[in-house]
């Protein structure tokens, strides 16, 4: 069952902090873990996502559960980041 478009990392992440990046491009969602591609979800029919709504943005909430842990920082960009930029951000976070 799917209510709306979603993308998830369906494997154990292991211990410690992880750098997670979700990107919406015109017709797909992409998920990166520590700068590496993890999952992708395409829009039905290849049409662009319409994200217009009046509900607040919820991070860590899904159709079957929710994130249990701590989030250190959240960034929202006005554009889809290139994979090289995502990798660079993850590497800079690891270096501290």
Secondary structure, DSSP 8 states (H G I E B T S, - for coil): --SS------S---SS---EEEEEETTEEEEEETTEEEEEEE-GGG-------SS---SSB-SS-B--S--------SS---HHHHHHHHHHHHH-
